[in-house]
């Protein structure tokens, strides 16, 4: 699942050999919802994936997913900025179990943070399991 515009750029680079400039042009066309430019970018993407021996149907499906994402996606810095404007602890207060589950999942590789968040769960009366 694509979450940020930067992932679209990475996909285009990895699968279709887009340069950073080309990948940014694709991102820009998606964010501006420029149909004509998107058609050009699609042709370029499919040509690049063909050179990388990616099945045409699979490449079409991937591009379709990127286009769908382009209808609502944000760049990562914009998402972080928007989230920082939320009232402190809104998510924790509204949906504490779901919030803590997401937080633990997002930090699964960081043992120090996992220990801290499990302790916070206990303080909040939320049971956690391995």
C-alpha positions as CSV (number, residue, x, y, z in Angstrom):
1,X,0.0,0.0,0.0
2,X,1.4,3.4,-1.0
3,X,1.3,5.9,1.8
4,X,3.4,8.8,0.6
5,X,4.2,10.4,-2.7
6,X,7.9,9.6,-2.2
7,X,7.0,5.9,-2.5
8,X,5.6,6.5,-6.0
9,X,8.9,8.1,-6.9
10,X,10.8,5.1,-5.5
11,X,8.6,2.6,-7.3
12,X,9.1,4.5,-10.6
13,X,12.9,4.5,-10.0
14,X,13.2,0.9,-9.0
15,X,10.8,-0.7,-11.6
16,X,11.1,1.6,-14.6
17,X,14.5,3.2,-14.2
18,X,13.2,6.7,-13.7
19,X,15.8,9.3,-12.8
20,X,15.1,11.3,-9.7
21,X,13.9,14.1,-12.0
22,X,11.6,11.8,-13.9
23,X,10.2,10.4,-10.7
24,X,9.5,13.8,-9.4
25,X,7.8,14.8,-12.7
26,X,5.5,11.7,-12.2
27,X,4.8,12.7,-8.6
28,X,4.0,16.3,-9.7
29,X,1.7,15.1,-12.5
30,X,-0.2,12.9,-10.0
31,X,-0.5,15.7,-7.4
32,X,-1.8,18.1,-10.0
33,X,-4.1,15.5,-11.5
34,X,-2.7,16.4,-15.0
35,X,-4.4,13.7,-17.2
36,X,-2.3,14.5,-20.3
37,X,1.0,14.3,-18.4
38,X,-0.1,11.2,-16.6
39,X,-0.7,9.5,-19.9
40,X,2.9,10.4,-20.9
41,X,4.3,9.2,-17.6
42,X,2.3,6.0,-17.9
43,X,3.9,5.3,-21.4
44,X,7.3,6.0,-20.0
45,X,6.7,3.8,-16.9
46,X,5.5,0.9,-19.0
47,X,8.4,1.2,-21.4
48,X,10.8,1.2,-18.4
49,X,9.2,-1.8,-16.8
50,X,9.3,-3.7,-20.1
51,X,13.1,-3.2,-20.2
52,X,13.2,-4.6,-16.7
53,X,11.2,-7.7,-17.8
54,X,8.2,-6.9,-15.6
55,X,5.0,-8.5,-17.0
56,X,2.9,-5.9,-18.8
57,X,-0.2,-6.7,-16.8
58,X,1.6,-6.4,-13.5
59,X,3.2,-3.1,-14.6
60,X,-0.3,-1.8,-15.6
61,X,-1.7,-2.8,-12.2
62,X,1.1,-1.1,-10.4
63,X,0.7,2.1,-12.3
64,X,-3.1,1.9,-11.7
65,X,-2.4,1.6,-8.0
66,X,-0.1,4.7,-8.1
67,X,-2.8,6.6,-10.0
68,X,-5.4,5.7,-7.4
69,X,-3.0,6.8,-4.7
70,X,-2.4,10.1,-6.5
71,X,-6.0,11.1,-5.9
72,X,-5.5,11.4,-2.2
73,X,-1.8,11.0,-1.3
74,X,0.4,13.4,0.5
75,X,4.1,13.8,0.6
76,X,5.6,12.7,3.9
77,X,6.6,16.1,5.2
78,X,3.1,17.5,4.6
79,X,1.6,14.5,6.4
80,X,3.9,15.0,9.4
81,X,3.1,18.8,9.4
82,X,-0.6,18.1,9.4
83,X,-0.4,15.6,12.2
84,X,1.7,17.9,14.3
85,X,-1.2,20.4,14.3
86,X,-3.6,18.0,16.0
87,X,-4.3,18.6,19.6
88,X,-1.9,16.7,21.8
89,X,-2.9,13.2,22.6
90,X,-6.1,13.4,20.4
91,X,-5.5,9.9,19.1
92,X,-4.5,8.5,22.4
93,X,-7.6,9.9,24.1
94,X,-10.0,9.0,21.4
95,X,-8.9,5.4,20.6
96,X,-6.3,4.4,23.2
97,X,-6.1,0.7,22.4
98,X,-5.9,1.2,18.6
99,X,-3.4,4.0,19.1
100,X,-1.1,2.0,21.3
101,X,-1.4,-1.0,18.9
102,X,-0.3,1.1,16.0
103,X,2.5,2.7,18.0
104,X,3.8,-0.7,19.1
105,X,3.6,-2.0,15.5
106,X,5.4,1.1,14.1
107,X,8.3,0.6,16.5
108,X,8.5,-3.2,16.4
109,X,12.3,-3.1,15.7
110,X,13.1,-0.7,18.5
111,X,13.3,-2.7,21.8
112,X,13.7,0.4,24.0
113,X,10.6,2.0,22.7
114,X,8.6,-1.2,22.8
115,X,9.5,-1.6,26.5
116,X,8.5,2.0,27.1
117,X,5.2,1.7,25.3
118,X,4.3,-1.6,27.0
119,X,4.8,0.1,30.3
120,X,2.5,3.0,29.1
121,X,-0.1,0.4,28.1
122,X,0.0,-1.1,31.6
123,X,-0.4,2.4,33.2
124,X,-3.4,2.9,30.9
125,X,-4.9,-0.4,31.9
126,X,-4.4,-1.9,28.4
127,X,-3.3,-5.5,28.3
128,X,-0.6,-6.3,25.8
129,X,0.5,-9.7,24.5
130,X,3.6,-10.9,22.7
